[in-house]
Amino acid sequence: MTPSELTIFATNYKYNEKAPIAYSYYDKACQRNISVSLVKIMDLGKGRIGGITNQFLCWGATYTYFEMTRGNLESIRAFVAIRAGRSTQYTNWGPVANPGDDLTQDQLISVAKTMTANTK
């Protein structure tokens, strides 16, 4: 998935309160707990699955696209992330330099487990 494809998805994404939570954490800047939900899962074929998370912060949302080999939680990688916000700094969509760099190994594994648990 490219940044453009993820932007199109995020633009058309409709909030779903039933989306499974991949992980949660406390954000100091927003001064609240943030729940990161898994909002899309894709079967990519050849034993690979993809997923998109929605992380809604106080300034806006970040959508991150992940891929992994089915059954291998350690293989998860973040490929692209885009941001949409309410402040001038984030009025334009654009790729994050190194998606997933701010995620801990535990958070990545939690996303992988959520993707696996919600794939049919």
N, C-alpha and C positions, 0 to 999 in steps of 0.2 A: 504494500500500500504506500502511495506517495503522499507528501504533504497536501497536494491538491485534492486527492481522493478523500483524505481524512477531513479536510476543510469542508468538502461537500457533505460528508456524513454529518459533521458537527452542526453545519448550518441547518440541516433537515432534521436533526435529532429532536425528538419529543421526549420530555421528561417522563420517566417511568419510575414511580416510587416502589415498584416491585422488583427493580433491578437488584441482583445480589451484591452485597458489599464485599469487596475484595480485601480491603483493610481500612483501618481508621488510625488517626494520629492527632495529636494536639498541634495546632499551628499557632506559633507565638505572634505572628503579625496580625492574624485575624482574631486572636485570643478566643479560640473555640476549637472544639473537636471537629475534624474533617473526616467524612466517610467517603471513600473512593469506591464507586460502584462500577461493576462490569456491565456495560450497556449493549454490547454486541459480541457475539461469538460466531466464528466462521470455520467451517470444515474446508481446509485448503487442499485436501487430497494428499496422497502419499504419506499418510500418518502425521500430517501437520495440522495444527489448529491455530487460529488467530483470534484475537480479542481486542476490544476497545474499552478503555476505562474513562470515566468522567469524574474529574476531581474538581468540585465547585468550591472555590475560595471566596474570600470577601471581595476581591476585585473582579472576579469572573471565573471562567472555567478553563481547565486544561484537559484535552482529550489525548490519550496516548494509545498507540497501536502496538500490540505485542504479538509475537509468534513463538511457537514451541513445538517440539516433537511430542506427539501424544504419548503419555505414559512416562515421559522423562521431564520431571519438574525442573531439573537443573538446566535444561536447554532453553528456558525462556529468555527472550531478549526483547527490549523495547526498540522499535525501529524508527518511529517518528512521533512527535508530540506537537500539538498546536495549541495556541492560547486565544481565547476570546474574552475580552474584558470590557469594563465600563469606563475605565480611565483612558486618558489620551495615550498613555504609554502602550496600551494594548488595543487600540482601535482597529489596527490592521492584523489580519491573520498572518502567521509566519511560523516557520519551523524552529523548534528549540535546538540549540547547537548539539547537545548530547542527550537525547532522550533517555530517561531512566537513570542518569547519573546521580540524581538525588534520592533514588530508592535504595533502601537497605536490602540485603539478601533475603531477609525474612519477608519483607513486603513483596519482593519479586516472586518468592515461592508461594506466598498467599494468593497473588494474582494467578499463578499457574494452577494452584489447587482449585480456585474458583472457576477458572476456565474449564478444567477437567471435570469438575462436579456438575457443570451446567451444559456440557456437551452431550448430546444424545447419540 
